[in-house]
């Protein structure tokens, strides 16, 4: 399946978004288009997203750097060989140690076939990923967006994305629930991944 979120794909999607909502055109005039952000498909990127769950970007980067220092390449084999103490010393919670071990085991025994995930449709790919302990909707959606370039996913569970979108569309006010955010994003199909990139871009530039 083609990676749709390259520079040309994002530029095209942003033109469509701007045409549908003039407020987004004004936002993009002020901030510029969102940058291309891409992860290599495979175990390492999925593991990195697990590490990034519910922590800041800076904290996740620090934990990942310490993991690389201790393990070298973060692979299923390296995780299987490491003891819990080494993983905890890198900054992982006990829960994330369990999640990474579960992910490593699923990839090693091919319970989780990431090549098949790449060929599957969004619904099937997300559902398959979420069968692994510790991988929920947020992790699955971000993997599909950043590693596989899927063009029409809205990560409604991401606080930054839904906060920024709501602020762009309605101005200051209460943060929407994930369900409300999904409804807000629905009119922007089939370019909701680019909408997410724009929302993160705006949030990073001017956190609300």
C-alpha positions, 0 to 999 in steps of 0.5 A: 500500500502506498505511503500517502503522507509524503510531502506531496500527499500532505500538501494536497490534503492541506489544500483540500482541508483549507477549501473545506474550512477557511479557518484552517486556511488561515491557520496554515497561512500563519503556521505553514503546512505540517512537516512530514513525520515518518517512522520506518515500518516494523517492530522498532517503531511500534515499540517506540510508540509503546514507550511514548504512551502517556508521557511527554515527547521529551520523556519518551525520547529520554527513555528510548535513548537509555534503552538503546544505550543498554540494548543496542538496537531495540529488537525483539531478540534484545528485549527477550534477552534483557532482564526486567531490572535493565529495562526498568533502569531505562525508565520503563514502568512495570506495565511497559516492560510487560507490554514490550515483552508481549510485543516482542513475543508476538513478533517473534512467534509471528502471532503479529505479522507486521508485513500483513498489517501493512497490507491490511485495510485500516480497520483490520490492521488496527484491530489486529494490532490491538490484540497485543497487550498494551497496544490500544487505539492511540498506538495503533492509529499512530503506527498506521499514520506515521509508519504506514502513511494511512491518509484517513485516520483521526486519533480522537484519543490524543489530547493534543490533537483534539484540543488543537482541532477544537480550538481551531474550529470553535475557539476557546472552550471546553475540551471535547470528548474523544467521541465529540472530536471524532464527530468534529473531524468526520467532515474532513474525510478522507484526509483526517490524518493530515488534519491530525498532523496539522493539529499536532503542528499547531499544538506544538507551536502554540499549546492551548 
